[in-house]
């Protein structure tokens, strides 16, 4: 009823004897009628569904249509034709509309926001904690991209379905839920193939995007410099090219919202060959950017200025820390991927010898995230080389995040997979003002050499400066 946008449904049962239709079909006279309609979700648990007669119930069970408690619909007691004719359908529909409107009034979003239904699939190699952390993260990603998650649908499978990721029954549930909450976008918590996106959009009737597409949309919004826009466009085109087939006859998925913004969005209308040529040209520009950054780093090395790259999971507080240490005004916000462009600032810290200050440069880099999309790694290699070329790393960790241990592992995995092994890292736990004593004690036990600070409150800055000086001294002694 929801998918077909029906206000009500009338069910007729026949006697089986008597009148016979011309051309065959069901025989008999009308024995009873039933009136069915949807009910608000808030009332599903409290409403007692009508009990059908044994003959009708048996027939409903055989056809898998028997309503159960907590079903999103209700069926009336058997009604005669006269009783059915006396029903005021307009009054019933208006009453239902008022109830649905009252239930979803708190879920109203801005007109320019995508109303998102989030779908999470837990496979056998995932733990429940990792699965829920992933859902929480994709929810924040959608929020950072400008959408609002209205509801989340979960499914546990041994492995994703090759055609639709979720099973056939779950696809129907997603379609029903999206219709019920008026969602205009379905976001999956994983990467999807072009065939899976095509199949899901055909079955659901609304736009479907995956995790990488959400991240790319955030990057498209955050890019400010010409370098950032260049790298974002390259990442978008590299993601789009293998997915052109199956996007529809015109290959068009344009429109405002998640996954369709940014410098590369108009390229969805061009031919594959044109996009490939554009990618080749962008890669040449990125190579020129690599050469430019290499010359800047060489200049710093010639002047013997030590460099430290600030790395960490997205939203760990890297930009806030850079601003505090160097009195800068780099954009910082409580958002995932608030800044994309690497920013380098000079910092003077106490030197290893008394009264001899040491000048170093700090570089704020793009935040990491678990399972960083390959398109981003390739496109942002100019930015990531700031990490591998630095003398040392300052690994900032958001200790207030429930999954801080998992975030540390994700960052370390990305650093390990880099073609050039980065220098030594100083682990720095941030936001200690927002954690309890047990979490602080656990972090101190697992990372006894770490520094504990609060960039927002200015706590632990002197200790951090001293440890940075010790880190540079260690690098000079062991890596020169």
C-alpha positions in Angstrom: 0.0 0.0 0.0 2.8 2.4 0.8 4.7 1.7 -2.4 1.6 2.0 -4.5 0.5 5.1 -2.5 -2.9 3.6 -1.6 -4.9 5.2 1.2 -6.9 2.0 1.9 -7.4 -1.5 0.5 -10.7 -3.5 0.4 -10.5 -7.3 0.5 -13.5 -9.3 -0.8 -14.1 -13.0 -0.1 -16.6 -15.0 -2.2 -18.8 -17.9 -1.2 -17.5 -20.2 -4.0 -21.0 -21.2 -5.0 -23.5 -19.5 -7.2 -22.7 -16.7 -9.6 -19.9 -17.4 -12.1 -18.1 -14.8 -14.2 -18.1 -14.9 -17.9 -14.8 -16.3 -19.1 -14.0 -18.1 -15.8 -12.5 -16.9 -12.6 -13.7 -16.8 -9.0 -17.3 -17.9 -8.4 -19.9 -17.1 -5.9 -21.4 -14.1 -4.2 -19.6 -11.7 -1.9 -19.5 -13.3 1.5 -17.5 -10.7 3.5 -15.3 -7.6 3.1 -12.3 -6.4 4.9 -10.8 -2.9 5.1 -7.0 -2.5 5.4 -4.9 0.6 5.8 -1.4 1.6 7.1 -0.9 2.7 10.6 1.8 5.0 12.1 4.9 3.3 13.4 4.4 4.7 16.9 1.1 2.8 17.2 2.1 -0.5 15.8 3.3 -2.0 19.0 0.2 -0.9 20.9 -2.5 -1.8 18.4 -4.1 -5.2 18.5 -4.7 -6.4 15.0 -8.1 -7.9 14.2 -8.4 -11.7 14.2 -9.7 -13.0 10.9 -12.0 -16.0 10.6 -10.2 -19.4 10.5 -10.9 -19.9 6.8 -9.6 -16.4 5.8 -6.7 -16.7 8.2 -5.6 -20.0 6.7 -5.8 -18.5 3.2 -3.8 -15.4 4.3 -1.1 -17.6 5.9 -0.7 -19.6 2.7 -0.3 -16.4 0.7 2.2 -15.0 3.2 -0.1 -12.0 3.9 -1.2 -12.8 7.4 -0.8 -9.6 9.4 1.1 -9.9 12.7 1.6 -7.7 15.7 3.8 -4.7 15.0 3.0 -4.9 11.3 2.7 -1.5 9.5 -1.0 -2.2 8.6 -4.2 -3.2 10.2 -7.2 -5.3 8.9 -10.7 -4.8 10.0 -13.1 -7.5 11.3 -15.3 -9.1 8.5 -17.8 -6.5 7.2 -20.9 -6.8 5.1 -21.3 -4.8 1.9 -23.7 -2.5 3.7 -21.3 -1.9 6.6 -18.5 -1.2 4.1 -20.7 1.2 2.2 -21.4 3.1 5.4 -17.7 3.7 6.0 -16.6 7.3 5.7 -13.4 6.8 3.8 -12.6 10.5 3.6 -12.8 10.7 7.4 -10.6 7.6 7.8 -7.9 8.9 5.4 -7.9 12.4 6.9 -7.5 10.9 10.4 -4.6 8.7 9.2 -2.9 11.6 7.5 -3.1 13.7 10.7 -1.5 10.8 12.7 1.3 10.3 10.2 1.9 14.0 10.1 2.1 14.2 13.9 4.6 11.3 14.0 7.0 12.8 11.5 6.7 16.4 12.4 9.9 16.2 14.4 11.7 14.8 11.4 11.3 17.7 9.1 14.5 18.9 7.5 15.5 21.9 5.4 14.4 21.9 1.8 18.0 21.8 0.6 18.9 18.8 2.8 18.8 15.3 1.5 16.5 13.1 3.5 18.5 9.9 3.9 17.7 6.3 4.7 20.9 4.6 5.8 21.5 0.9 5.1 24.1 -1.1 7.1 25.2 -4.6 6.2 27.0 -6.7 8.9 29.0 -9.5 7.4 30.6 -12.5 9.2 34.1 -11.0 9.4 32.8 -7.9 11.3 32.3 -7.6 15.0 29.2 -5.9 16.3 31.3 -3.1 17.8 33.0 -2.4 14.4 29.7 -2.5 12.6 28.0 0.0 14.9 31.1 2.2 14.9 30.9 2.2 11.1 27.2 3.1 11.1 27.9 6.0 13.5 30.7 7.2 11.2 28.7 7.1 8.0 25.9 9.0 9.8 28.4 11.7 10.6 29.7 11.7 7.0 26.1 12.2 5.7 25.7 15.0 8.2 29.0 16.6 7.1 27.8 16.3 3.4 24.6 18.2 4.2 22.2 15.3 4.5 20.1 14.1 7.4 19.7 10.4 8.3 16.1 9.8 9.2 16.3 6.1 9.8 18.7 3.2 9.7 18.0 -0.3 8.3 20.3 -3.1 9.3 20.9 -6.6 7.9 23.2 -9.4 9.0 24.5 -11.6 6.1 27.4 -14.0 5.7 28.4 -12.0 2.6 26.9 -9.1 0.6 24.5 -10.2 -2.2 26.3 -9.8 -5.5 23.4 -8.1 -7.2 21.7 -6.0 -4.5 24.1 -6.2 -1.4 21.0 -7.0 0.8 18.5 -9.8 0.2 15.3 -9.6 -1.8 13.1 -9.2 1.3 15.3 -6.5 2.7 15.2 -4.6 -0.6 11.4 -4.5 -0.3 11.7 -3.4 3.3 14.0 -0.6 2.3 11.6 0.5 -0.4 8.7 0.5 2.0 10.7 2.4 4.7 11.9 5.0 2.2 8.4 5.6 1.1 7.1 5.8 4.6 9.6 8.4 5.8 9.7 10.2 2.5 13.4 9.7 2.0 14.9 10.9 -1.3 18.3 9.2 -1.0 19.5 5.7 0.2 23.1 5.6 1.5 24.9 2.3 2.0 27.7 2.0 4.6 30.1 0.3 2.1 31.3 0.7 -1.5 29.0 -0.6 -4.2 29.6 -1.7 -7.8 27.9 0.0 -10.7 25.7 -3.0 -11.2 24.6 -3.0 -7.6 23.8 0.7 -7.8 21.8 0.2 -11.0 19.9 -2.7 -9.6 19.0 -1.0 -6.3 17.9 2.2 -8.0 15.7 0.2 -10.3 14.1 -1.7 -7.4 13.9 1.2 -5.0 12.9 4.0 -7.4 15.2 6.6 -5.7 18.9 7.5 -5.8 21.4 5.2 -4.2 25.0 6.2 -3.2 27.8 4.4 -1.4 30.3 5.4 1.2 33.0 6.7 -1.2 30.5 8.9 -3.0 29.6 10.6 0.3 33.2 11.2 1.1 33.8 12.6 -2.4 30.9 15.0 -1.9 32.4 16.2 1.3 35.7 16.8 -0.3 34.0 18.7 -3.2 32.5 21.1 -0.6 35.6 21.5 1.5 38.1 22.1 -1.4 39.2 25.8 -1.4 42.5 26.1 -3.1 43.2 25.3 -6.7 45.3 22.3 -5.6 42.5 20.9 -3.5 39.9 21.4 -6.3 42.3 19.7 -8.8 42.8 16.7 -6.6 39.0 16.4 -5.8 38.1 16.5 -9.5 40.7 13.8 -10.3 39.3 11.6 -7.5 35.7 12.1 -8.7 36.5 11.2 -12.3 38.5 8.1 -11.3 35.6 7.0 -9.2 33.0 7.8 -11.9 34.8 6.3 -15.0 34.2 2.6 -14.2 30.6 3.4 -13.1 29.4 5.2 -16.2 27.7 2.1 -17.6 24.3 1.5 -16.1 23.7 5.1 -15.0 20.8 5.4 -17.4 20.6 6.1 -21.2 22.0 9.6 -20.8 24.4 8.5 -18.0 22.8 11.4 -16.0 22.8 11.5 -12.2 23.0 15.2 -11.8 21.1 17.2 -9.2 21.8 18.8 -5.9 22.9 16.6 -3.1 25.2 13.9 -1.9 27.5 12.4 -4.5 26.7 14.9 -7.3 28.6 18.1 -6.3 32.0 19.4 -7.1 34.3 20.2 -10.0 33.8 16.8 -11.7 30.0 16.5 -11.7 29.4 17.8 -15.2 31.8 15.1 -16.6 29.1 12.5 -15.9 27.5 13.7 -19.2 30.6 13.1 -21.4 31.8 10.1 -23.1 34.2 7.6 -21.5 37.0 8.6 -23.8 36.6 12.3 -23.0 36.7 11.5 -19.3 39.8 9.4 -19.7 41.6 12.2 -21.5 40.6 14.6 -18.7 41.9 12.2 -16.1 45.2 12.0 -18.0 45.5 15.8 -18.1 44.7 16.1 -14.4 47.3 13.5 -13.5 49.9 15.6 -15.3 48.8 18.6 -13.3 49.1 16.6 -10.1 52.6 15.5 -11.1 53.5 19.1 -11.6 52.1 19.8 -8.1 54.2 16.9 -6.8 57.3 18.5 -8.3 56.4 21.9 -6.9 56.0 20.5 -3.4 59.2 18.5 -3.7 61.1 21.8 -4.5 59.6 23.4 -1.4 60.7 20.5 0.8 64.1 20.5 -0.8 64.5 24.2 0.0 63.5 23.5 3.7 66.1 20.7 3.8 68.8 22.9 2.4 68.2 25.4 5.2 68.2 22.5 7.7 64.7 23.2 9.0 63.2 20.1 10.6 59.7 19.2 9.5 56.9 17.5 11.4 53.6 16.4 9.7 50.5 16.4 11.8 48.5 13.2 11.0 45.5 11.5 12.5 41.9 10.4 12.0 39.6 13.0 10.7 38.2 15.4 13.3 40.9 14.5 15.8 41.7 18.2 16.3 44.8 18.6 14.1 43.9 22.0 12.7 42.9 23.3 16.2 46.3 22.2 17.5 48.2 23.8 14.7 46.3 27.1 15.3 47.2 26.9 19.0 50.9 26.1 18.6 51.6 28.6 15.8 49.0 31.4 16.4 47.4 30.7 13.0 43.8 30.9 11.8 43.5 27.7 9.8 39.8 26.8 9.4 38.8 24.3 12.1 35.4 22.9 12.9 33.7 19.9 14.6 33.2 18.2 11.2 34.7 15.3 9.3 37.2 16.5 6.8 36.8 20.1 7.8 40.1 21.0 6.0 41.7 19.3 2.9 44.5 21.5 1.9 47.9 21.0 3.7 49.0 24.0 5.7 52.6 24.6 6.8 53.5 26.9 9.6 56.7 27.7 11.4 57.0 26.9 15.2 59.8 27.8 17.6 60.3 25.4 20.5 62.9 25.0 23.2 66.0 23.5 21.8 68.0 20.5 23.2 70.6 23.0 24.4 69.5 25.5 27.0 68.5 28.9 25.7 68.9 27.8 22.1 65.4 27.9 20.5 64.8 25.4 17.7 62.8 26.4 14.6 60.7 23.7 13.0 57.8 23.6 10.5 54.5 21.9 11.2 52.3 20.7 8.3 48.6 20.0 8.9 47.5 17.2 6.5 44.1 15.8 5.4 42.5 13.6 7.9 42.5 9.8 7.6 39.5 7.5 7.7 39.1 3.8 7.9 39.3 2.1 4.5 40.4 5.3 2.8 39.0 5.1 -0.8 41.7 4.2 -3.4 40.6 7.1 -5.6 41.4 9.5 -2.8 44.8 7.9 -2.1 45.8 8.2 -5.7 44.4 11.7 -6.3 45.8 13.1 -3.0 49.3 11.6 -3.3 50.7 15.1 -3.6 49.3 15.8 -0.1 50.2 12.5 1.3 53.8 12.9 0.3 54.0 15.7 2.9 53.6 12.8 5.4 56.3 10.5 3.9 58.8 13.4 3.4 58.5 14.8 6.9 61.3 14.2 9.4 58.8 13.0 12.0 55.0 12.7 12.6 52.7 14.1 15.3 49.9 11.5 15.5 46.9 13.3 17.0 44.2 11.0 18.5 40.7 12.0 19.7 40.6 10.2 23.1 37.0 11.2 23.6 35.9 9.1 20.6 34.4 5.7 21.7 36.4 4.0 18.9 39.8 5.7 19.5 41.7 2.5 19.5 40.2 1.5 16.2 41.0 4.9 14.8 44.7 4.5 15.8 44.8 1.1 14.0 43.2 2.7 10.9 45.8 5.5 10.8 48.7 3.1 11.3 47.4 0.8 8.5 47.3 3.7 6.1 50.8 4.8 7.1 52.1 1.3 6.7 50.7 1.0 3.2 52.4 4.1 2.0 55.1 3.5 -0.6 57.7 5.3 1.5 57.9 4.5 5.2 57.2 7.7 7.3 59.5 8.8 10.1 59.0 8.2 13.8 55.7 9.3 15.3 54.8 11.0 18.6 51.4 9.9 19.7 49.4 12.8 21.2 46.0 12.2 22.8 43.7 15.2 22.4 40.5 16.2 24.1 41.5 14.8 27.5 39.1 17.3 29.1 36.2 15.3 27.7 37.1 11.8 28.9 36.8 9.9 32.2 39.6 8.7 34.4 39.3 5.1 33.3 39.8 6.0 29.6 42.7 8.2 30.5 44.3 5.4 32.6 43.8 2.9 29.8 45.5 5.2 27.2 48.4 5.8 29.6 48.8 2.1 30.1 48.8 1.2 26.4 50.8 4.3 25.3 53.2 5.2 28.1 55.3 7.4 25.8 52.3 9.5 24.6 51.5 13.1 25.3 48.1 14.0 26.7 46.7 17.4 25.8 43.5 19.4 25.2 44.0 21.7 22.2 40.6 23.4 22.9 41.6 24.2 26.5 45.3 24.7 26.0 46.3 21.9 28.3 49.7 20.2 28.0 51.2 22.5 25.5 54.5 23.0 27.3 54.9 19.3 27.6 54.1 18.8 23.9 56.7 21.4 22.9 59.4 19.7 25.0 58.5 16.3 23.5 58.7 17.7 20.0 62.2 19.0 20.7 63.2 15.5 22.0 61.6 14.0 18.8 63.7 16.2 16.5 66.8 15.4 18.5 66.1 11.7 18.2 65.7 12.0 14.4 68.9 14.0 14.1 70.8 11.3 16.0 69.4 8.2 14.4 68.5 9.2 10.8 71.1 11.7 9.6 
